[in-house]
Amino acid sequence: MSDAALELRGVGRTFHQGGRDIEVLRDVQMSLVPGEIVALVGPSGAGKSTLLHIAGLLERPDTGEVIVGDEACSGLAEADRTRLRRGTLGFVYQFHHLLPEFSALENIMLPQMIAGTSRAEARLRAGELLEMVGLGDRATHRPGQLSGGEQQRIAIARSVANAPAILLADEPTGNLDPETAGGVFDQMMKLVRGARLAALIATHNLELAAKMDRTLRLRDGRVEPA
């Protein structure tokens, strides 16, 4: 039995475009342990998003295995993969993807209620998370009434609402100016550290990567220490 929260063993992914094969990932080996924050860096087009999609069970690898906790996932039925995505995995994207017709509080409540949490419990948890990211006074505001940094902080709060074991983030500060990006990143680090999540964060920002526990570089389809 492994202590890792997430493992990728020999993961490969090839895309077929224009009559040729493009090998995006090849024999990727990596693991994350609880409480560890790992940066994933590499040039645009290197396959960082593909790796995160596979790690997050949004896409299946062509070869290899993804292990979440102690559960091998590549051969799981889609219903079981969805169960793991809802309960064990949290996602943050470059764009916040908040629902515009709902308030900040409601956006954080929704994934909890989909997972079966009562409305009262979801409201309480959402309020606590808003306070944790410094937006308790924005609970009733809709996304259009919030700044870009505030929207992304809410998206981060939403990503941990169901108490996942693993957080996967794809350029979570990529749409923000440097000063705002630093503040949002610090809030995310605080949440991740507080909950002892295993986090894999893809970023182009080497200053932010340097604040994490270690950095992995994706180059020529392989992951290696930076």
FIMI-102589 format. One record per atom (N, C-alpha, C, O, CB): residue in one letter; x, y, z. Coordinates in pm, whole numbers, plus 50000, padded with zeros to 5 digits. Each point is the difference from the previous one (the first is absolute). Glycine has a CB too. Example, Ala and Ser with C-alpha at 12.3 -4.5 7.8 and 13.67 -1.06 7.14 Angstrom:
2
A513194943150780/A499115011950000/A500905012050000/A501044999850066/A497074988550059/S501545022249803/S500825011950006/S499235010950073/S500515011150017/S500674982649768/
This chain:
226
M500844988050000/M499165012050000/M500885012650000/M500935001150081/M497234986350042/S501575021749789/S500825012149985/S499475011150091/S498825000650032/S501734992949730/D500385015450278/D499605011850076/D499585011549910/D499555010450048/D502014982650132/A498585005349689/A499695010849907/A498505002449989/A499214990650007/A502875003949866/A497565018250110/A498605003449973/A499684998049853/A498884996549964/A501145020050224/L501004985849727/L499824998849855/L501284994449939/L501105004550033/L497255014849965/E501524970949913/E501144994649927/E499664998749852/E498884996449963/E501884991150242/L500225015549712/L499934996949857/L501134990449971/L501175002950027/L497805019849913/R500694965950005/R501004989649972/R500024997049851/R499064994249946/R500624995950285/G501405013849704/G500184996849859/G498945005749908/G499644993849901/G501464985850174/V498405032149958/V498895005949925/V500475005449865/V500995007449992/V497874998450224/G500434990649680/G500285005149866/G498725004649934/G498924994750025/G503044990149956/R498185025349932/R498835005049927/R500465004949864/R500925008149989/R497904998550226/T500534988349680/T500325003849863/T498765005149930/T498934994050011/T502904988949982/F498305028249936/F498905005649923/F500274997749852/F501155000149956/F498405017450222/H499384980349747/H500114997649857/H499475012349926/H498805002750002/H500954972150030/Q501135032549904/Q499625012449932/Q500665000649862/Q501204997449986/Q498535014350236/G499474991949677/G500555001949866/G500734988249945/G500995001449928/G499195021950128/G499354964749978/G500624988049948/G501284995950069/G500694991049953/G498315014949837/R501325000550322/R501214995950073/R499714999050148/R499035005750050/R502415005249777/D499404981950243/D499874998150145/D500885010050074/D501175001849968/D498324973749998/I499925031050134/I500745009550083/I500024994550142/I498974999650068/I500385020349786/E501824975750189/E500144994250134/E500185011350102/E501085005850010/E499944972949894/V497925024350170/V500025011250094/V500604995950134/V500775007650059/V497215002049828/L501674978650160/L500554994850126/L500584986349975/L499424991949928/L498905021250208/R502854984249925/R500624986949982/R500594995350132/R500865006650058/R499644998749700/D499044983550287/D500544993450120/D500125009850118/D501045000750065/D500204983449786/V497695023350176/V500025009650111/V499904992550133/V499084992250023/V499865025649830/Q502034984850234/Q500044994250134/Q500025011450100/Q500905008449997/Q500344970749921/M497795021350170/M500005010450103/M499044996250111/M499104991949982/M501475025649848/S499654988650287/S499104997750113/S499945012650086/S500935008050003/S499584967249995/L498375026250071/L499795011050094/L499584994150134/L499214990650004/L500135025449809/V501194989550295/V499604995450133/V499165010850068/V500105011749963/V501984974150055/P497105010550079/P499185010050069/P500855011150060/P501054997550058/P497274984749993/G501215030149933/G500705011650054/G501075005649910/G500665009850036/G498874981150183/E500655003249663/E501075004249909/E499425008449886/E498994996449940/E502344982950117/I499325032049915/I499605008749890/I501114999749895/I501135003950027/I497485011150128/V501034980449725/V500994997849894/V499655008849881/V498855000349956/V501564975950121/A500585030949871/A499835008149879/A500294991449878/A500924991850001/A499735029250124/L498564980949771/L500244993549871/L500265011049898/L499125008049971/L499394972050088/V502715020349886/V500375010549906/V500384993849866/V500254988049990/V500535026850200/G499254993649710/G500354995649865/G499415009749900/G499075007350033/G501014968750041/P500445024349804/P499515009549899/P498574997149959/P499494989050022/P502845013549897/S497025007550022/S498664998049947/S500024988849897/S500904999349916/S498545025050125/G499574967049966/G499934988949907/G500774987750045/G500034990049929/G499705026549895/A500924984250293/A500794988650047/A499144988550048/A500474988650006/A501325027250057/G496954987049972/G499114989450046/G499605001150146/G499494990450057/G501564995449776/K499175026050228/K499665001650142/K498504997950024/K499614993050093/K502305022949932/S497264990249890/S498554998550018/S499574985649979/S499134995050072/S500555028649853/T500924969749977/T499674985949976/T500354991550122/T499234991350040/T501165012049714/L500784999350304/L500404992550119/L499015002450114/L499624990650069/L502805011149861/L497175010850090/L499055003050106/L498644993549973/L499364995050093/L501835026749950/H498384978349833/H498724993649965/H500054985050029/H499024994250048/H500595023249775/I501514976350147/I500134985850028/I500074997450150/I499364990950051/I501825006049729/A499615011250292/A500094998550145/A498665002450068/A499694993850102/A502695013549886/G496815001649953/G498695003250056/G498884991349948/G498835002850026/G501985019949998/L499534966749902/L499014990349950/L499005006249904/L498894995149984/L501374992450227/L500155023449724/L499185006149896/L500304993949863/L499245001749905/L500685019550228/E501204971949859/E500464994149875/E500744987150035/E500644999250105/E499555023649778/R499714967350031/R500684987350027/R501354999549927/R500095004649886/R497674984050144/P503265006050032/P501284998649930/P499944988749899/P499154991150011/P502055017750191/D499684991549700/D500114988949905/D500754988350064/D499694988449973/D500275027749835/T501014987150275/T500774989850070/T500205004550144/T499905011950031/T501264981049755/G499134997650301/G500315003450139/G498785000250089/G498894996649959/G503025016349958/E498334991350207/E498974999450102/E499995012650085/E501055005750030/E499154969649973/V498615029050035/V499805011050095/V499444994050128/V499004992849996/V500615024449818/I501024985750297/I499574994550128/I499655011550093/I500855008450031/I500604971049940/V497315021050072/V499515010250093/V499794993250134/V499144991450014/V499745022149800/G501914990550286/G499994992750126/G500554986149973/G501154998549959/G496875014750130/D501174976749935/D500404986249970/D499204994249885/D499994987849980/D500665009250260/E498665011649684/E499094995149897/E500585002349860/E500235011449960/E497834993150192/A502174984749775/A500435001149860/A498805004349917/A498924994250010/A502874988150022/C498425027949884/C498855006749940/C499844998249850/C498915002449948/C501355013850230/S500764979749752/S499925000149854/S498904990949948/S499395002949897/S503045002050097/G497314983950076/G498984990849954/G498655001850065/G499084992149975/G502734992349982/L498045025850126/L498735002050069/L498905004449905/L500265006749900/L501004999150306/A497524990349826/A498845005049926/A499875015050024/A500495005350100/A498344972249918/E500515029349889/E499895014550010/E499295004550127/E500345010450056/E499654990549696/A499054991450295/A499305003650124/A500955000350119/A499895008750086/A498014981149822/D503035000750097/D500974999750109/D501035011249987/D500445005750100/D499244969649918/R500705027949859/R500915011349979/R499335013050043/R500645008750059/R500484979049749/T497605013850161/T499255011950042/T499935000750152/T500145010950057/T498514988249732/R501154989650277/R499974999750147/R501315005450057/R499995007850095/R498454972449899/L502685015649950/L501295004750049/L500215014849970/L500535007450083/L500394969749885/R498665027349914/R500145014349966/R499215008750098/R500475010750040/R499854983249717/R498515001650282/R499155008050089/R500515000250143/R499935010250069/R498144984449786/G502454993950190/G500314999050142/G501465001150037/G500335003650113/G497704982849900/T502875010449893/T501434999150034/T500845010549930/T501085003550047/T498604972349988/L499835029249852/L500785009249918/L499365013949996/L498795001349987/L502004979349875/G500055029650149/G499555013849982/G500735006149882/G501174996849976/G498345005550270/F499815006549680/F500575005849879/F499935015250004/F498995005750042/F500354973749829/V501745027150083/V500015014549979/V500565002449860/V501044994549963/V499245010650288/Y499025003249672/Y500435002749863/Y500465014549986/Y499845008050091/Y498564974549825/Q502175020649968/Q500475013649975/Q498845009950001/Q500145011350048/Q501764979549815/F496955005050085/F498795008250005/F499124994450110/F499914987850017/F500225018049734/H499225003050323/H499334995750124/H498804990849978/H499724991650086/H501025029650011/H498554980049791/H498834991649971/H498925000850108/H499304990150024/H502224994749850/L498345026650190/L498895001950094/L498705001649922/L500005005049887/L501555005850283/L497364984949889/L498695001449936/L499495014150023/L499795004050115/L499704971249916/P500295032649863/P499735014350015/P498685003350069/P499855010850056/P501484992349742/E497714987650198/E498695003050058/E499934997150149/E498985002750064/E500034992349716/F502084999550276/F500024996650142/F500995008950075/F500965005149943/F498424971250001/S500375025550185/S500885008150083/S501294992450031/S500114988149970/S497905023650131/A502944995349958/A501254993550040/A499724988350093/A500554989149983/A500675032749992/L497934980450123/L499644989550095/L499374988149929/L500354988650026/L499335028750153/E499394985449732/E499294989349929/E500944992149909/E499844987849986/E498085025850023/N503054993149930/N500954993049914/N500824989850080/N500374989549946/N499755030749907/I500144982750272/I500754990650085/I499094989450059/I500444988950031/I501205029250022/M497094985249964/M499034990350051/M499674989149898/M499814988450037/M499255029650105/L500874985749730/L499494990849899/L500724986649991/L499344989650002/L500005030549875/P502004979750113/P500664986949991/P499774991350123/P499984987749991/P501745022849865/Q498114995950259/Q499734992350121/Q498624993549993/Q499834988450037/Q501655027150094/M497534992249823/M498644994849992/M499894989049894/M499254990350017/M499885031950057/I501624979349817/I500034989449897/I500564987150060/I499584989049964/I500725028249853/A500654984250276/A500614988450064/A499144994450113/A500354989850060/A501875019449881/G496654997350088/G499084994650100/G499975007250133/G499294995850091/G501064983249799/T500415031850124/T499995007850123/T498705007950010/T499485004949900/T503054996750096/S496944999750125/S498775007650018/S500245014849971/S501145004750008/S498074978750164/R499735023749795/R500145014349971/R500575007550120/R500865008749984/R497204989849857/A501494998350279/A500475007050119/A501494997750023/A500745009450030/A496984988450071/E502714989849885/E501414996950019/E500865006349891/E501095005050027/E498274973550085/A500135021249764/A500745006049889/A500155015050019/A501055005749970/A498104976249878/R499815024650201/R500045014450025/R501045003350107/R500765009549986/R496824992549950/L502444990150170/L500955002350108/L501434998349951/L500865008450028/L497434983750138/R501974997249761/R501344997449948/R500425010849901/R501145004650003/R498504970750028/A499445028949882/A500315010549903/A500365013050070/A500935007049960/A497524982149874/G500795014250270/G500305012350075/G501374999550065/G500725009950001/G496854992950040/E502784985650014/E501324998450063/E501125001749897/E501015006450027/E497984978250144/L500815009549710/L501025001049897/L500145014249947/L501115004549972/L498434971949966/L499365030750049/L500085014049958/L500795008250101/L500795008649961/L497014989149921/E502004999750245/E500785007050103/E501474996549988/E500865008650017/E497154991350136/M502284987649818/M501394995649990/M500745006749886/M501215002250009/M498104976150089/V499995024949794/V500665006849887/V499775015150005/V500255007149903/V499464972249958/G499815025650254/G499875014450021/G498865006549926/G500055011949971/G502324988250064/L496574992249934/L498885005549922/L498664997850070/L498974998649935/L502344997349857/G498725003850340/G498754998150073/G498985010949972/G498804997550007/G502504991250168/D499175023349793/D499095011149973/D499525000349856/D499285009249960/D501885003650217/R499214977149744/R499594999449859/R499034988349976/R499754996449885/R502455013850048/A497264984050173/A499214987849988/A498835001449904/A499694990649925/A500975004050306/T498685016949769/T498795001649918/T500295005949862/T499085001649919/T499635001350291/H502555000249763/H500355005949871/H500064989249892/H500464988950024/H500835029250093/R498244985249764/R500134991149886/R501365002349933/R500615010550021/R496874989449944/P502984990549957/P501345001249939/P500235013149925/P501095005650006/P498914969949976/G498965029649947/G500165012449925/G500245012250086/G500405010549950/G498164979649881/Q501205008650299/Q500215011150094/Q501354999050071/Q500295007950090/Q497234993449942/L503284989049929/L501274997450068/L501175002249905/L499874999049879/L498984984550270/S502315019649909/S501225001449920/S500494986249956/S499544989850050/S501075031350074/G500334978849782/G500564987549953/G500664992050111/G499864987850007/G500485022849773/G500394996450307/G500644993150112/G499004994350097/G500204989050053/G501735026149922/E496984992250050/E498954995050090/E499314987949939/E499714990350071/E499955032950020/Q500074977349780/Q499374988649933/Q500864987550012/Q499484989150026/Q499405026649814/Q502424985950142/Q500874988350005/Q500134994750142/Q500134987950020/Q501125020749781/R498725000150298/R500054995350139/R498754991950034/R500064990350075/R501345029849988/I497474984149882/I498764992450020/I500114986449930/I499564989850054/I499115031749963/A501904978449863/A500184987449929/A500904990550079/A499764987950002/A499955024149779/I501304993450285/I500884991750083/I499244994650120/I500124988350034/I501875025349892/A497224995150138/A499184995650113/A499044988949956/A499814990250071/A500365032750034/R499234978949778/R499084989849948/R500724986649977/R499434989450024/R499215028849867/S502614982450064/S500734987849967/S500274991350122/S500194987949986/S500865024349826/V498964993650307/V500264992150121/V498744998250084/V500074994950113/V502275013649887/A496514995549947/A498764999650077/A499634985950045/A499464998250108/A499775021749766/N501064970150043/N499674986250034/N501144992750069/N500034987750003/N498435012149805/A502475008050248/A501144994450075/A500744989249922/A500124988650047/A498655016450164/P501744998349670/P500734990149921/P501344996850064/P500505007550085/P498375000749708/A501714980650165/A501344996550044/A501065005849908/A501155001650038/A497954977650062/I500495023949776/I500935004249895/I499465012449932/I498815000749967/I501984975649998/L500075033750014/L499635011949924/L500865000749875/L501234999250007/L498075013050205/L500054989449673/L500685001649872/L499655013849946/L498835003449987/L501114971649965/A501085033050017/A499775013749956/A500785002649871/A501194997349991/A498455010250248/D499654997949661/D500595002449868/D500125015149978/D499025006649967/D500014971749942/E502175027050108/E500255014449986/E498975008250078/E499335008649942/E501674987249831/P498855001750358/P498915006450075/P500105015150012/P499015006550031/P500844972650092/T501345026549853/T500155014650006/T500375005849865/T500415011649991/T500294986450247/G499154994149656/G500465004149867/G499285012049942/G500575007049916/G500014969850049/N498195025850078/N499235011349945/N500105012550086/N499315009949973/N499154973749926/L502395016150204/L500055011050095/L501305007949987/L501024994749956/L497534992150200/D501405025949883/D501225008050001/D500934994850110/D499534993450092/D499225027049819/P502554982650080/P500964994050094/P499675002350148/P500114990750080/P501575012549745/E497915008850211/E499715002850141/E498804991950047/E500044993950107/E500915029149867/T497984977049947/T498824992450036/T500304985150001/T499534992750088/T499025025249814/A502244977550001/A500354985849992/A500704995550127/A499734989150051/A500475012849700/G500715006450301/G500714996350121/G499074998550118/G500154990650079/G501835021249835/G497054997350100/G499044999250110/G499114987849989/G499754993150099/G500295031749916/V499484972449864/V499134988349979/V500784987150028/V499484990850063/V499175021949764/F502594986850126/F500824988150022/F500234997850150/F499924988750048/F501195014749729/D499165007350296/D500224998650144/D498754994550070/D500114991950091/D501545027049900/Q497164985649965/Q498764994950058/Q499844985149969/Q499564992350086/Q499405030549893/M501384973349901/M499894986049962/M500964991450082/M499634989350047/M499685017649722/M501914997950247/M500994992750080/M499524998350143/M500194989550061/M501645019449794/K497565001550199/K499494999550138/K498934989250014/K500014992350096/K500505032249932/L498574975149876/L498954989950004/L500574986049987/L499614990950073/L498805025649830/V502504981850004/V500584986849975/V500794995350121/V499884988450042/V500245016649713/R500695003750302/R500794996350117/R499094996650118/R500244990350072/R501635024549849/G497094993350098/G499104997950113/G499304986649994/G499754993850104/G499935030649908/A499994971149868/A499294987449983/A500924988249971/A499544988649987/A498535024549931/R503244989450071/R501014989849969/R499654992449873/R500064987749995/R500425010050249/L499155009949654/L499714993849871/L501304996749928/L501065005750028/L496765007049958/A502094978049921/A501064998149901/A499625008649880/A498914998349945/A501654977750135/A500315033049880/A499655009649894/A501024999649887/A501214999950022/A497675014750148/L500604985349707/L500835001049880/L499535012349924/L498855000749956/L501534974150031/I500525035149998/I499625012949945/I500845003149878/I501215002150011/I498105005950217/A500064992349655/A500705003749877/A500105015249992/A499025007050021/A500154972149862/T502025025850088/T500185014549993/T501165003549909/T500954992349985/T498135010050247/H500835009549706/H501135005749926/H500815009250090/H501105004249963/H497594994249822/N500775004850332/N500615009950088/N501054993250089/N499664993150096/N498215020749901/L503394988249970/L501074993250073/L500155005350142/L500484992850088/L500685003249696/E498455016650239/E500035005350137/E499014992650089/E500314996850114/E500385025749797/L498124974950036/L499024992350077/L500464985550017/L499844994150107/L498315020849806/A502444979549982/A500484986250009/A501054998650111/A500064989850068/A499485007149686/A501275013450262/A501064999550102/A499454999750142/A500704996050093/A500785016249748/K497274992050177/K499374999950133/K499464986250037/K499634997850115/K499795026349853/M500524966849937/M499444986750026/M501084990650051/M501175003550005/M497105000249817/D501314984350216/D500934990750064/D501044994549902/D501154998150037/D497054996050124/R501395003549718/R500934995749896/R499385002949864/R498815002949988/R502154978950162/T499875017549749/T499565003249864/T500324988549906/T501104994550003/T499255030150041/L498664971849874/L500194990149895/L499925007049866/L499195009149981/L499824972550163/R501835014349764/R500005005949866/R499554989549899/R500484988649999/R501395027350065/L497194988249851/L499534991349892/L500755003749873/L499865011049947/L497844986550160/R503104992849845/R500845002849883/R500034987549912/R500274988950048/R501165027750082/D498274985249741/D500004988849905/D499134988650047/D500314988249981/D501995018249949/G496584997350134/G499034989950043/G500294993450131/G499194992150049/G500415004249718/R501565006750293/R500384993650126/R500035010350113/R500225011949978/R501144970949895/V498415012350249/V500075008450118/V501314997350072/V500374988650025/V497105011649997/E503225010750012/E501294998750069/E500115011150104/E499345010349987/E501744979249808/P499745008650308/P500215010850097/P500595012249933/P500894998849915/P499444984450266/A499205028649855/A500515012449940/A501295004350069/A500595010249964/A497074996849977/
